Every structure is written in structure tokens, then in C-alpha cells.
């Protein structure tokens, strides 16, 4: 046995019958959870373990799963706030990203990964167009878990479009299911307003040929939906459905402005949605119809989008927003519940991304888990029955003290084990001059 973690309160997320945490321990062997039980471990287990960690009564839960983001733009945090989506893209994002080099993007990605790890995210999806092979190599070397997408905007000539698809296929050929399955790759046309239908069809064909999922932005703002209607005579989701592009291997980011008919299309095709409430609110894009999605059985996960539009990657904060906004706009406190929101950020997100061995705490699953220090005023008082509520309505990413990904410790009592915190923060602050 490699590691034994004991004296912790365990939230398994394994099934709905195990909502109340129990006091116990788990052991890790070869990156997987070898044993999990309540109470104190036998002395024989303690003697057998190479490393024994007394959790001190902390909460142990699956690592969080962020199903939509753009790591490479992290240095644009706070640069171009309070703008509409289209204005923000055309005046802030695209002009600045046109000047990015690989060194800047790598620093931005390191900064984002540190932020996610320190706030409890153990799995993330990144859609970006620069330095994706370098990011894949970093993820592999540092023991992280990620879905990587070469984001494709299909402006330009047909040959330029085809080159972007070749780059995406090359990324998949090199890294899909690499690092013992920790790395996955998806095909990612950016959005219907930046990619024509024939480009989507080409991307979908390559996704099918290489057994990849497809990830894209869709129906994020009213303006893009209206423009699509004027141009094609139908709404974006309806258009994708008619083209045969919706299925259980597709993940749509945002999906804010959908009709009842479009929701039925997602249900019919088992297409999944990444809900990004904070980014949608900040950009004034609107609020996705998540309660209706849940009632219809549409698969929904949580994403942060980028720090340029959020402005943080704290999934605990994202959970709280996701839980509260739907209660408010629907005038109904029963529109969401804490346990369902917690599932969206853990096991449901992992399942949607194609990971069957993470998102839960159970024997045989990958040892992706975090420890949370409940000895905080905002988490007090607590009982086992209140832990799930506290995780969604009160916890903060800063409450996370320790992180493991596939049995490899990434954060120890708040200290990074795989990242040079001081170097990355210093370099990020130096590079901010680039935008002034």
C-alpha cells in the first residue's frame, strides 16, 4: 500500500444513498483507491502503508471537474471587464490573443492550473488554439488530468481551415488517452458564429474517425442566436440537430438561449451541456435553463470559462452561483438542490468528459480527491448531515488544503508540489505589462 489517509469524513458521491459523510479512511495503491471503510484502520494497515496521513477530521471528497475553460487567456483577468460578449471578443480577446506567443500561453496555463489545483479541481477541460501540444506535455509530466481541445475558429481560406483540423487531429493522435488515460482530446470548432456548417461537418467526421468527442460553444448570447436565425433560418441547436451533429459524444458549452424544442433535441440525442453561470452573468449573456434540463434528464456539468470572463476558476463559487441563480429567477427554492449541484461538479462532470474512474470515492476508482479544512467560521457549526449543504452554499476554494490526482499528491497543506508558485506568479505579473 502506498498511502493511508485516516481520520477523515468521507463524501463518496458514489450513489444517492450515501449523501451523509462517514468518518473513516482510505488507502491508495498504484494510483487507485485500494480500500475505503468507516472507523479507524487496523494497525496492520498502518504498518503496511509507506505513508500514513492523519487527516485531522478534515472532509475528504472527490476532486472537482471543470468542463469548460480557456487556460491560455488567464493573463487577461480583469482586462476588459463589463462588456458584451461580441464587443469583448472583438476588442479585448481576439486582438490580444493575436499577439500571444507560446511562452506567454504556457505561463498563463501554469497560472490557471495552480489556481484550479489550489481550489480543488482535479480534472479540467481546456479549449485553446495555441501551444496545445506543450500543454499536453506539461499535463502528462505533472500528473494532471485534462481534456484538451485545439479550439478552431474557421475564418480564413479553406486551406487554413483544413490546417486547423490537421492540428487538432495531430493533437489527438499524440495524446488522446495518453498518460494512462489521464489525458483525453476532443475536436472543438469554436462556435456557429465563427465556423460555417461545412466546417462543423468536417470536424464531426474527424471526431468520428478518431473516436473523439466534440466540444463547442453554442447559443451563449441572444445576439448570436438572432444572427444565426437571420443567416440560416433556424436557431443554432436546431441547425446542429438537422445536420446530425448532436449525440451522446457532444458537449455544448453555455447553451443559454434554448427553446423547449431545442431542449427536447438535447434530450432525444443525449447531448450534454457545460453550464457556466458566472461567465454568463458577467457577460450579461443570460441564465441557462438548467432546472428544465434536469427535469428532462439532460446531462449537465459545470465549467468556469476563462479568468478573462469569470474572473476566477473556483468551482466552489461556481457551484454556489449555479445553485442560487436558478432559485432566484424561477422564484422557487426547489429549482435546485445541493446534492445535485455537487454531482454536476464531480461525478456527472467526469462521466460527461468520458472518465469512468474519477468523480467518486470508491474502491478501484482513481485516487483523485481533496481534503477540506472545516475548522472555519463560515463552515461552523457542522454535522455530517450538513456537510453537503456547506460544500455548495458556504465552502470556498481556499478551504482546500490537500489534493491528489491519480494517487499523486499535488497540494500538501496548501503548498504546491509540482509547480513553482513564486516563479509563476512573478512571471505572470511581469507579462501583464504586455497588455498595457
Phi, psi and omega per residue, in radians:
X1 nan 2.353 -3.084
X2 -1.454 -0.880 -3.038
X3 -2.460 2.458 3.024
X4 -2.139 2.138 3.086
X5 -1.966 2.081 -3.078
X6 -2.272 3.049 -3.097
X7 1.014 0.922 3.113
X8 -2.332 2.737 3.029
X9 -1.723 2.078 -2.936
X10 -1.795 2.186 3.018
X11 -1.855 1.902 -2.962
X12 -1.433 -0.616 -2.981
X13 0.986 0.352 -3.078
X14 -1.314 -0.673 3.036
X15 -2.796 2.957 -3.008
X16 -1.194 -0.297 -3.135
X17 -1.370 -0.194 -3.070
X18 -1.944 0.790 -3.091
X19 -1.287 -0.529 -3.086
X20 -1.531 2.161 -3.133
X21 -1.083 2.707 3.059
X22 -2.205 2.647 3.139
X23 -1.465 2.200 -3.080
X24 -3.019 -2.558 -3.051
X25 -2.648 2.852 2.957
X26 -2.499 2.727 3.099
X27 -2.150 2.675 -3.115
X28 -2.073 2.340 3.046
X29 -2.419 2.138 3.108
X30 0.919 0.725 3.044
X31 1.450 -0.001 -3.118
X32 -2.109 2.775 3.072
X33 -1.300 2.005 -3.056
X34 -1.497 -0.709 -3.109
X35 -2.612 2.589 3.094
X36 -2.583 2.311 -3.095
X37 -2.786 2.899 3.086
X38 -1.537 2.865 3.103
X39 1.410 -2.781 -3.123
X40 -1.667 2.525 3.098
X41 -1.259 2.594 3.048
X42 -1.108 2.684 3.129
X43 -1.043 -0.552 3.135
X44 -1.104 -0.642 3.094
X45 -1.181 -0.692 3.115
X46 -1.106 -0.753 -3.130
X47 -1.167 -0.559 -3.087
X48 -1.309 -0.504 -3.024
X49 -1.280 2.428 3.059
X50 -1.262 -0.545 3.135
X51 -2.389 2.282 3.120
X52 -2.076 2.194 -3.092
X53 -2.103 2.098 3.035
X54 -1.489 1.966 -3.072
X55 -1.280 -0.145 3.054
X56 1.065 0.519 3.123
X57 1.403 0.213 3.117
X58 -1.229 2.877 3.066
X59 -1.546 2.323 3.100
X60 -1.999 2.202 -3.107
X61 -2.529 2.880 3.072
X62 -1.043 2.594 3.032
X63 -1.110 2.667 -3.116
X64 -1.402 2.714 -3.050
X65 -2.132 2.019 -3.109
X66 -1.766 1.913 -2.974
X67 -1.664 0.182 3.036
X68 -2.841 2.197 3.095
X69 -2.924 3.019 -3.141
X70 -2.416 1.527 -3.014
X71 -1.110 -0.635 -3.018
X72 -1.121 -0.292 -3.125
X73 -1.739 0.281 -3.032
X74 -1.084 -0.488 -3.127
X75 -1.336 -0.032 3.055
X76 -1.608 0.159 3.089
X77 -0.957 2.189 3.107
X78 1.366 0.075 -3.119
X79 -1.854 1.706 -3.139
X80 1.739 0.781 3.109
X81 -1.331 2.896 2.925
X82 1.075 0.720 3.099
X83 -2.165 2.691 3.023
X84 -1.204 2.757 -3.037
X85 -0.931 -0.935 -3.064
X86 -1.125 -0.748 3.109
X87 -1.085 -0.762 3.137
X88 -1.064 -0.777 3.135
X89 -1.115 -0.806 -3.006
X90 -1.371 -0.473 -3.059
X91 -1.866 -0.340 -3.095
X92 -2.039 -1.038 -2.982
X93 -1.205 -1.083 -3.016
X94 -1.116 -0.729 3.107
X95 -1.107 -0.694 3.125
X96 -1.253 -0.742 -3.122
X97 -1.134 -0.455 3.105
X98 -1.124 -0.362 -3.119
X99 -1.721 -0.084 -3.083
X100 -1.178 2.542 2.952
X101 -2.034 3.036 -3.052
X102 -1.109 -0.610 -3.130
X103 -1.129 -0.764 3.127
X104 -1.121 -0.768 -3.115
X105 -1.121 -0.678 3.134
X106 -1.131 -0.728 3.095
X107 -1.096 -0.752 3.116
X108 -1.056 -0.724 3.141
X109 -1.159 -0.714 3.102
X110 -1.089 -0.731 3.114
X111 -1.062 -0.790 -3.136
X112 -1.133 -0.714 -3.140
X113 -1.152 -0.677 3.064
X114 -1.078 -0.770 -3.132
X115 -1.075 -0.739 -3.135
X116 -1.174 -0.794 -3.142
X117 -1.067 -0.786 -3.078
X118 -1.166 -0.327 3.115
X119 -1.904 0.260 2.940
X120 1.690 0.107 3.100
X121 -1.479 2.192 3.136
X122 -1.950 -0.188 3.099
X123 -2.400 2.324 3.120
X124 -2.451 2.726 2.987
X125 -1.924 2.326 3.104
X126 -2.174 2.143 3.008
X127 -1.898 1.976 3.103
X128 -2.666 2.930 -3.005
X129 -1.996 -0.085 -3.108
X130 -2.126 2.487 2.981
X131 0.966 0.602 3.134
X132 -1.211 -0.684 3.064
X133 -1.085 -0.658 3.103
X134 -1.142 -0.681 3.092
X135 -1.127 -0.744 3.116
X136 -1.032 -0.727 3.117
X137 -1.119 -0.698 3.123
X138 -1.135 -0.774 3.110
X139 -1.039 -0.744 -3.133
X140 -1.113 -0.808 -3.060
X141 -1.234 -0.608 -3.057
X142 -1.585 0.007 3.053
X143 1.361 0.466 -3.105
X144 -1.568 3.019 3.090
X145 -2.164 2.169 -3.040
X146 -2.691 2.591 2.917
X147 -1.785 2.174 -3.045
X148 -1.974 2.338 -3.065
X149 -2.280 2.128 3.007
X150 -1.389 1.687 -3.110
X151 -1.098 2.394 -3.028
X152 -2.210 2.011 2.971
X153 -1.738 2.148 -2.949
X154 -1.657 0.673 2.946
X155 -1.333 2.784 3.081
X156 1.744 -2.997 -3.071
X157 -1.323 2.935 3.123
X158 -1.108 -0.650 3.131
X159 -1.163 -0.623 3.075
X160 -1.172 -0.682 3.082
X161 -1.106 -0.773 -3.134
X162 -1.116 -0.590 3.123
X163 -1.153 -0.652 3.096
X164 -1.126 -0.708 3.095
X165 -1.143 -0.672 3.094
X166 -1.087 -0.698 3.112
X167 -1.121 -0.694 3.117
X168 -1.142 -0.724 3.115
X169 -1.152 -0.695 3.111
X170 -1.081 -0.723 3.093
X171 -1.051 -0.740 3.133
X172 -1.158 -0.764 3.140
X173 -1.039 -0.592 -3.074
X174 -1.522 -0.530 -2.925
X175 -2.288 -0.155 -3.133
X176 -1.121 2.186 -3.088
X177 1.157 0.355 3.076
X178 -1.328 3.016 3.102
X179 0.960 0.880 3.130
X180 0.992 0.599 3.076
X181 1.527 0.002 3.141
X182 -1.212 -0.508 -3.107
X183 -1.831 2.253 3.006
X184 -2.161 2.765 -3.129
X185 -2.246 2.471 3.046
X186 -2.161 2.688 2.958
X187 -1.442 2.365 -2.988
X188 -2.453 1.417 2.873
X189 -1.112 2.398 -2.949
X190 -1.077 -1.001 -3.066
X191 -2.961 2.777 3.115
X192 -1.066 -0.434 3.139
X193 -1.484 -0.074 3.054
X194 -2.097 -0.096 -3.112
X195 -2.367 2.139 3.121
X196 -1.257 2.864 -3.092
X197 -0.960 -0.699 -3.102
X198 -1.153 -0.503 3.075
X199 -1.220 -0.718 3.060
X200 -1.018 -0.727 -3.136
X201 -1.124 -0.703 3.077
X202 -1.100 -0.778 -3.140
X203 -1.112 -0.743 3.141
X204 -1.127 -0.639 3.112
X205 -1.104 -0.751 3.119
X206 -1.189 -0.635 3.086
X207 -1.061 -0.762 3.131
X208 -1.163 -0.757 -3.113
X209 -1.092 -0.579 -3.075
X210 -1.856 0.192 3.097
X211 0.956 0.905 3.130
X212 -2.005 2.664 2.943
X213 -1.354 2.909 3.107
X214 -2.119 2.341 -3.111
X215 -2.255 2.315 -3.112
X216 -2.688 2.682 2.945
X217 -1.304 2.575 3.054
X218 -2.759 2.458 3.012
X219 0.834 0.826 -3.112
X220 -1.378 -0.642 -3.082
X221 -2.283 2.733 3.110
X222 -1.061 -0.657 -3.085
X223 -1.067 -0.742 -3.113
X224 -1.203 -0.585 3.097
X225 -1.165 -0.781 3.128
X226 -1.072 -0.739 3.132
X227 -1.109 -0.703 3.123
X228 -1.121 -0.695 3.092
X229 -1.069 -0.760 -3.136
X230 -1.143 -0.662 -3.036
X231 -1.409 -0.673 -3.011
X232 -2.086 -0.124 3.121
X233 1.350 0.244 3.104
X234 -2.734 2.837 -3.116
X235 -1.384 2.773 -3.045
X236 -0.990 -0.848 -3.109
X237 -1.156 -0.714 3.078
X238 -1.037 -0.713 3.141
X239 -1.104 -0.808 3.112
X240 -1.063 -0.665 3.133
X241 -1.130 -0.768 3.137
X242 -1.123 -0.545 3.108
X243 -1.399 -0.067 -3.138
X244 1.330 0.484 -3.037
X245 -1.734 0.003 3.116
X246 -1.771 2.277 3.080
X247 -2.905 -3.088 -3.064
X248 -1.324 0.045 3.052
X249 -1.904 0.391 -3.132
X250 -2.129 2.345 3.073
X251 -2.113 2.070 -3.139
X252 -1.704 2.252 3.076
X253 -1.554 2.344 3.061
X254 1.443 -1.322 3.120
X255 0.837 0.888 -3.041
X256 -1.384 -0.805 -2.982
X257 -1.850 1.492 -3.116
X258 -2.130 2.462 3.060
X259 -1.457 2.981 3.055
X260 -1.007 -0.703 -3.130
X261 -1.124 -0.688 3.133
X262 -1.199 -0.648 3.053
X263 -1.054 -0.708 3.112
X264 -1.101 -0.606 3.099
X265 -1.138 -0.716 3.109
X266 -1.136 -0.735 3.118
X267 -1.088 -0.825 -3.092
X268 -1.052 -0.654 -3.065
X269 -1.699 -0.071 -3.110
X270 1.074 0.567 3.089
X271 -1.319 2.445 -3.061
X272 -1.745 2.802 -3.103
X273 -2.250 2.396 2.964
X274 -1.776 1.958 -3.101
X275 -1.517 2.170 -3.090
X276 -2.142 1.238 -2.952
X277 -1.093 -0.713 -3.053
X278 -1.206 -0.750 3.089
X279 -1.098 -0.757 3.124
X280 -1.075 -0.654 3.118
X281 -1.234 -0.778 -3.080
X282 -1.119 -0.661 3.134
X283 -1.468 0.011 -3.138
X284 1.163 0.459 -3.059
X285 -1.373 -0.456 -3.119
X286 2.144 -2.968 -3.071
X287 -2.226 2.121 -3.124
X288 -1.123 2.704 -3.066
X289 -1.521 1.045 -3.046
X290 -1.124 -0.761 3.098
X291 -0.984 -0.725 3.085
X292 -1.129 -0.692 3.079
X293 -1.044 -0.785 -3.133
X294 -1.098 -0.720 -3.134
X295 -1.114 -0.557 -3.128
X296 -1.524 -0.081 -3.133
X297 1.421 0.312 3.054
X298 -1.276 2.357 -3.097
X299 -1.305 2.208 -3.082
X300 -2.291 2.375 3.071
X301 -2.205 -3.081 -3.114
X302 -2.075 2.481 3.029
X303 -2.407 2.793 3.139
X304 -1.732 -0.314 -2.880
X305 1.100 -2.761 -3.039
X306 -1.691 2.906 3.072
X307 -1.210 -0.238 3.091
X308 -1.296 -0.315 -3.099
X309 -2.224 0.113 -3.010
X310 -1.916 -1.118 0.308
X311 -2.000 0.504 3.079
X312 -2.446 3.008 -3.081
X313 -2.012 0.481 -3.101
X314 -1.475 1.831 -3.101
X315 -1.237 -0.355 3.030
X316 -1.127 -0.737 3.093
X317 -1.156 -0.663 3.116
X318 -1.093 -0.713 3.098
X319 -1.060 -0.780 -3.104
X320 -1.095 -0.781 3.094
X321 -1.068 -0.779 -3.123
X322 -1.066 -0.615 3.136
X323 -1.285 -0.689 -2.961
X324 -1.503 -0.695 -3.018
X325 -1.118 -0.611 -3.106
X326 -1.267 -0.544 3.028
X327 -1.104 -0.727 -3.087
X328 -1.216 -0.905 -3.055
X329 -1.226 -0.431 3.113
X330 -1.653 -0.027 -3.125
X331 0.929 0.688 -3.043
X332 -2.594 1.912 -3.128
X333 -1.166 -0.219 3.127
X334 -1.607 0.076 -3.137
X335 -1.080 -0.570 3.086
X336 -2.352 2.827 3.013
X337 -2.406 2.680 -2.984
X338 -1.049 -0.765 -3.061
X339 -1.146 -0.700 3.117
X340 -1.122 -0.687 3.101
X341 -1.130 -0.719 3.120
X342 -1.118 -0.626 3.069
X343 -1.124 -0.720 3.122
X344 -0.993 -0.618 -3.074
X345 -1.545 -0.035 -3.111
X346 -2.283 -1.688 -2.982
X347 -1.148 -0.654 3.136
X348 -1.185 -0.741 3.095
X349 -1.086 -0.745 3.129
X350 -1.080 -0.778 -3.135
X351 -1.089 -0.760 3.138
X352 -1.076 -0.652 -3.135
X353 -1.362 -0.102 3.102
X354 1.659 0.235 3.108
X355 -1.754 1.994 3.134
X356 -1.639 -0.197 -3.027
X357 -1.909 0.253 3.072
X358 -2.430 2.947 -3.125
X359 1.722 -0.185 3.101
X360 -2.371 2.855 3.021
X361 -1.929 1.764 3.137
X362 -2.671 2.780 -3.124
X363 -1.063 2.281 3.117
X364 1.626 -0.278 3.120
X365 -1.373 2.814 3.093
X366 -1.109 2.506 -3.088
X367 -1.434 1.236 3.041
X368 -1.863 1.785 -3.106
X369 -2.672 2.884 -3.098
X370 -2.313 2.736 3.010
X371 -1.960 2.417 -3.131
X372 -2.130 2.298 3.127
X373 -1.502 1.915 -3.107
X374 -1.449 -0.021 -3.100
X375 -1.419 1.117 -3.093
X376 -2.325 2.521 3.094
X377 -0.952 -0.705 -3.072
X378 -1.336 -0.121 3.062
X379 -1.935 0.224 -3.079
X380 -2.053 2.402 -0.005
X381 -1.430 2.797 3.065
X382 -2.430 2.627 2.982
X383 -2.313 2.867 3.106
X384 -0.930 -0.615 -3.126
X385 -1.202 -0.351 -3.091
X386 -1.727 -0.082 -2.999
X387 -1.084 -0.821 -3.120
X388 -1.044 -0.752 3.085
X389 -1.031 -0.807 -3.122
X390 -1.097 -0.674 -3.121
X391 -1.086 -0.625 -3.092
X392 -1.582 -0.719 -3.003
X393 -1.727 -0.192 -3.030
X394 -2.345 -0.522 -3.023
X395 -1.201 2.731 3.092
X396 -2.212 2.717 3.090
X397 -1.014 -0.532 -3.135
X398 -1.210 -0.183 3.081
X399 -1.357 -0.223 3.139
X400 -1.312 2.272 -3.126
X401 -1.943 -0.527 -3.025
X402 -2.487 2.531 -3.097
X403 -2.450 2.321 2.989
X404 -2.121 2.445 3.009
X405 -2.221 2.045 -3.049
X406 0.847 0.766 3.062
X407 1.438 -0.076 -3.132
X408 -1.722 2.132 -3.079
X409 -1.300 2.220 -3.127
X410 -1.839 -0.540 -3.113
X411 -2.363 2.227 -3.121
X412 -2.193 1.906 -3.104
X413 0.888 0.709 3.088
X414 1.530 -0.031 -3.116
X415 -1.816 2.319 3.129
X416 -1.293 2.386 3.115
X417 -1.799 -0.274 -3.093
X418 -2.052 -0.127 -3.085
X419 -2.197 2.491 3.068
X420 -1.532 1.610 -3.006
X421 -0.998 -0.850 -3.062
X422 -1.122 -0.739 -3.135
X423 -1.101 -0.794 -3.067
X424 -1.187 -0.731 3.114
X425 -1.128 -0.748 3.137
X426 -1.099 -0.825 -3.104
X427 -1.141 -0.660 3.115
X428 -1.084 -0.729 3.114
X429 -1.215 -0.541 3.059
X430 -1.191 -0.721 -3.076
X431 -1.256 -0.314 -3.135
X432 -1.096 -0.401 3.075
X433 -1.080 -0.418 -3.133
X434 -1.049 -0.451 -3.056
X435 -1.748 -0.017 -3.078
X436 -1.563 nan nan
